[in-house]
Amino acid sequence: MAESQKKCCLSLRGLSGTISLVQVLVCSLLTYALIYGHGNVLVDGCKKIGFYNYCFRNATSLEDCYCFTEFRGLNSRYFPHGLLVSLILTYSSLVTVPMGLLILLLAQGDKDITLWKFDLGLNVFSLIVLFLGIITHLFLIWDQFDITHLTPAFLALVWALGGLSLQYCLMSHYIRLTSVWSTAKTEGHPAEDLSILVA
């Protein structure tokens, strides 16, 4: 039984390390996209559309640009409250994801599964608000959207969404395995029962 427990511990430790790595990667992608990349979705010459900055070409002159830093300066076809909501939803992930990383580090030092479950909930929340923020923003700028001029920052946001989805799967799997392992350990199951965790 000691051998199966040892293998199980190594398996859980490896999964825990992978979860931490993915969380750090997601934090890095969000920081690059929303801070270093200024939240720009697309850039084409002077035309720039992001979450908080907008530049358009003048209709009468292709060389003339006019930019807005406030939502009320945009044309009436844009919905100022919708743009503000998409900004808040998207940028809130810069708070929730690093907070999730901190809780994850605490959870790895503590054997209580409650922190893992709380971190999973925070991860799901981060995934939902980031997804809603991006979708809302794309809906509001759709008439200006051009896939050929997407920025690396926007692609990093999409990768961050994928990373959060992967993180959800990994953390759910970790919590399930930890629960099975704890039950097997406390009820004194034979080594064969623990082998399902490391298979």
C-alpha positions as CSV (number, residue, x, y, z in Angstrom):
1,M,0.0,0.0,0.0
2,A,2.9,2.3,0.7
3,E,4.1,2.0,-2.9
4,S,0.6,3.0,-4.3
5,Q,0.4,5.9,-1.9
6,K,3.8,7.1,-2.9
7,K,2.8,6.9,-6.6
8,C,-0.5,8.7,-5.9
9,C,1.3,11.5,-4.0
10,L,3.7,12.0,-6.9
11,S,0.9,12.0,-9.4
12,L,-1.0,14.6,-7.4
13,R,2.1,16.7,-6.9
14,G,2.8,16.7,-10.6
15,L,-0.8,17.7,-11.4
16,S,-0.6,20.5,-8.8
17,G,2.6,21.8,-10.4
18,T,1.0,21.8,-13.8
19,I,-2.0,23.7,-12.4
20,S,0.4,26.3,-11.0
21,L,2.3,26.6,-14.3
22,V,-1.0,27.1,-16.3
23,Q,-2.1,29.8,-13.8
24,V,1.2,31.7,-14.1
25,L,0.9,31.4,-17.9
26,V,-2.6,32.8,-17.9
27,C,-1.5,35.7,-15.6
28,S,1.3,36.5,-18.0
29,L,-1.0,36.4,-21.1
30,L,-3.5,38.8,-19.4
31,T,-0.7,41.1,-18.3
32,Y,0.7,41.2,-21.8
33,A,-2.7,41.7,-23.5
34,L,-4.2,44.3,-21.2
35,I,-1.3,46.2,-19.9
36,Y,1.7,45.8,-22.3
37,G,-0.6,45.6,-25.3
38,H,-2.9,48.4,-24.0
39,G,-6.0,46.2,-24.6
40,N,-5.9,46.9,-28.3
41,V,-8.1,44.5,-30.3
42,L,-7.0,45.6,-33.8
43,V,-4.6,48.1,-35.3
44,D,-4.5,49.2,-38.9
45,G,-2.4,52.3,-39.5
46,C,-3.9,55.1,-37.5
47,K,-7.1,53.0,-36.9
48,K,-6.9,51.5,-33.4
49,I,-9.7,49.9,-31.5
50,G,-9.1,48.7,-27.9
51,F,-11.0,48.4,-24.7
52,Y,-10.3,52.0,-23.7
53,N,-8.8,53.8,-26.7
54,Y,-10.3,54.4,-30.1
55,C,-8.8,56.0,-33.2
56,F,-10.5,56.2,-36.6
57,R,-9.7,57.5,-40.0
58,N,-11.4,60.7,-41.0
59,A,-14.0,60.0,-43.6
60,T,-12.7,62.9,-45.8
61,S,-9.0,62.1,-45.5
62,L,-7.3,58.7,-45.1
63,E,-4.3,60.4,-43.5
64,D,-6.3,62.3,-40.9
65,C,-7.0,60.4,-37.6
66,Y,-9.2,61.4,-34.7
67,C,-9.0,59.6,-31.4
68,F,-11.3,59.2,-28.4
69,T,-10.3,58.5,-24.9
70,E,-13.8,58.8,-23.4
71,F,-16.8,56.7,-24.4
72,R,-19.1,59.7,-24.8
73,G,-16.9,60.9,-27.6
74,L,-17.8,57.9,-29.7
75,N,-20.5,57.9,-32.4
76,S,-24.1,57.3,-31.2
77,R,-24.0,53.8,-32.8
78,Y,-21.8,52.7,-30.0
79,F,-23.4,52.1,-26.6
80,P,-21.3,53.8,-23.9
81,H,-22.6,51.6,-21.1
82,G,-21.9,48.5,-23.1
83,L,-18.3,49.6,-23.7
84,L,-17.9,50.5,-20.1
85,V,-19.3,47.1,-19.0
86,S,-17.0,45.2,-21.4
87,L,-14.0,47.2,-20.1
88,I,-14.8,46.4,-16.4
89,L,-15.5,42.7,-17.1
90,T,-12.3,42.2,-19.1
91,Y,-10.0,44.2,-16.8
92,S,-11.5,42.6,-13.7
93,S,-9.6,39.4,-14.7
94,L,-6.4,41.3,-13.9
95,V,-7.5,41.2,-10.3
96,T,-9.2,37.8,-10.1
97,V,-6.6,35.7,-11.9
98,P,-3.6,36.9,-9.8
99,M,-5.7,36.5,-6.7
100,G,-6.4,32.9,-7.8
101,L,-2.7,32.3,-8.2
102,L,-2.1,33.5,-4.6
103,I,-4.9,31.2,-3.3
104,L,-3.4,28.4,-5.3
105,L,0.0,28.9,-3.7
106,L,-1.7,28.9,-0.2
107,A,-3.7,25.7,-1.2
108,Q,-0.5,23.8,-2.1
109,G,0.9,24.5,1.3
110,D,-2.3,23.6,3.1
111,K,-3.7,20.1,2.8
112,D,-7.3,21.4,3.1
113,I,-9.3,20.8,-0.1
114,T,-11.5,23.9,0.7
115,L,-9.0,26.3,-0.7
116,W,-8.8,24.3,-3.9
117,K,-12.6,24.4,-4.2
118,F,-12.6,28.1,-3.6
119,D,-9.9,28.7,-6.2
120,L,-11.8,26.6,-8.7
121,G,-14.9,28.8,-8.1
122,L,-12.7,31.9,-8.6
123,N,-11.3,30.4,-11.8
124,V,-14.8,29.8,-13.1
125,F,-15.7,33.4,-12.3
126,S,-12.6,34.7,-14.0
127,L,-13.4,32.6,-17.1
128,I,-17.0,33.8,-17.3
129,V,-16.3,37.5,-16.8
130,L,-13.4,37.5,-19.3
131,F,-15.5,35.7,-21.9
132,L,-18.4,38.0,-21.4
133,G,-16.2,41.1,-21.6
134,I,-14.6,40.0,-24.9
135,I,-17.9,38.9,-26.5
136,T,-19.6,42.1,-25.5
137,H,-16.8,44.2,-26.8
138,L,-16.6,42.3,-30.1
139,F,-20.4,42.7,-30.5
140,L,-20.2,46.5,-30.0
141,I,-17.3,47.0,-32.4
142,W,-18.4,44.4,-35.0
143,D,-18.8,47.0,-37.8
144,Q,-15.2,48.1,-37.3
145,F,-13.9,44.5,-36.9
146,D,-11.3,43.2,-39.4
147,I,-9.8,39.8,-38.7
148,T,-6.7,40.6,-40.8
149,H,-5.6,43.4,-38.4
150,L,-6.0,41.6,-35.1
151,T,-3.2,42.4,-32.6
152,P,-1.1,39.9,-30.7
153,A,-2.7,41.3,-27.5
154,F,-6.1,40.1,-28.7
155,L,-4.7,36.7,-29.5
156,A,-3.1,36.6,-26.0
157,L,-6.6,37.2,-24.6
158,V,-8.0,34.3,-26.6
159,W,-5.1,32.1,-25.3
160,A,-5.8,33.2,-21.8
161,L,-9.4,32.1,-22.2
162,G,-8.2,28.7,-23.4
163,G,-5.8,28.6,-20.4
164,L,-8.6,29.3,-17.9
165,S,-10.7,26.6,-19.5
166,L,-7.8,24.1,-19.2
167,Q,-7.3,25.3,-15.7
168,Y,-10.9,24.4,-14.8
169,C,-10.5,20.9,-16.2
170,L,-7.2,20.3,-14.3
171,M,-8.4,21.7,-11.0
172,S,-11.7,19.7,-11.2
173,H,-9.6,16.6,-11.9
174,Y,-7.2,17.4,-9.0
175,I,-10.1,17.9,-6.5
176,R,-11.7,14.7,-7.6
177,L,-8.5,12.7,-7.3
178,T,-7.7,14.2,-3.9
179,S,-11.2,13.3,-2.6
180,V,-10.9,9.7,-3.8
181,W,-7.4,9.4,-2.4
182,S,-8.5,10.8,1.0
183,T,-11.4,8.4,1.1
184,A,-9.3,5.4,0.2
185,K,-6.7,6.4,2.8
186,T,-9.1,6.9,5.6
187,E,-11.1,3.7,4.9
188,G,-8.0,1.6,4.5
189,H,-8.7,0.4,0.9
190,P,-6.2,-2.0,-0.5
191,A,-3.4,-0.9,-2.8
192,E,-5.3,-1.9,-5.9
193,D,-8.0,0.7,-5.2
194,L,-5.3,3.5,-5.0
195,S,-3.8,2.3,-8.3
196,I,-6.7,3.9,-10.2
197,L,-5.4,7.3,-9.3
198,V,-2.0,6.8,-10.8
199,A,-3.1,4.8,-13.9
